[in-house]
Amino acid sequence: MKLPNIDFMMNMTKEFLDGKIDGVSYSLDFEYYLEKRYKKMQKEDDYYCYLIYEDLYQDGVARFNELSDQDFKKLIRKHYNNIKKIAKEGFY
């Protein structure tokens, strides 16, 4: 199954973790694209979308101003890896 909008958000996160996008750009772009693509992401896979919103956004990106750059990247990596693990194992 193709998940172009979910893949876009996860690929953007991977680029941040790989150092291709700085933290400020990532935090701003993530919020913008999440809002823009959210309904499409829900149609692609509601649970995957939920994890991205709850973990990567609510407990990650939304905390950008509260954390040091190092702690922010560590938190995003933790959520990214957890979501990828769940997706690989299957959601149900």
C-alpha positions in Angstrom: 0.0 0.0 0.0 1.3 3.4 -0.9 1.5 6.0 1.8 2.9 9.1 0.1 1.9 11.6 2.8 3.0 9.5 5.7 6.2 8.6 3.9 6.8 12.4 3.3 6.5 13.1 7.0 8.7 10.2 8.0 11.3 11.0 5.3 11.4 14.6 6.6 12.1 13.3 10.1 14.8 11.0 8.8 16.5 13.9 7.0 16.5 15.9 10.2 18.0 13.0 12.1 20.6 12.6 9.4 21.6 16.3 9.7 20.2 17.3 6.3 17.7 19.7 8.0 18.3 21.9 11.0 16.1 21.8 14.0 14.4 25.1 13.5 13.5 24.4 9.9 12.3 20.9 10.8 10.1 22.0 13.7 8.5 24.7 11.5 8.2 22.6 8.4 6.9 19.5 10.3 4.0 21.5 11.8 3.1 23.1 8.5 3.1 19.9 6.5 1.4 17.9 9.2 -1.5 20.4 9.1 -1.5 20.4 5.3 -1.4 16.6 4.9 -3.2 15.3 8.0 -6.5 14.4 6.4 -4.7 12.5 3.6 -2.5 10.8 6.1 -5.6 9.6 8.0 -7.0 8.1 4.8 -3.8 6.3 4.1 -3.5 4.7 7.6 -5.4 6.1 10.6 -3.2 4.5 13.2 0.1 5.4 11.6 -1.2 9.0 11.3 -2.2 8.9 15.0 1.3 7.8 16.1 2.9 10.6 14.0 0.6 13.1 15.5 0.8 11.9 19.1 4.4 10.9 19.3 6.4 12.9 16.7 4.3 16.0 17.0 2.7 16.3 20.4 5.5 14.7 22.4 8.3 15.7 20.0 8.2 18.7 17.6 5.8 20.7 19.9 8.5 20.6 22.6 11.2 22.1 20.4 11.5 25.3 22.5 11.6 23.4 25.8 14.7 21.3 24.9 18.3 21.7 24.0 19.1 20.8 20.4 20.7 17.6 21.5 17.8 16.6 23.7 15.3 17.5 21.0 17.1 15.3 18.4 17.3 12.5 20.9 13.6 12.7 21.6 12.7 12.8 17.9 15.0 9.8 17.2 13.3 7.8 20.0 9.8 8.5 18.6 10.9 7.9 15.0 12.5 4.6 15.8 9.4 3.5 17.9 7.0 4.4 15.0 9.2 2.6 12.4 9.4 -0.5 14.7 5.6 -0.6 15.1 5.0 -0.1 11.4 7.4 -2.9 10.6 5.8 -5.3 13.0 2.3 -4.3 11.9 -0.2 -2.1 13.6 -2.8 -4.8 14.5 
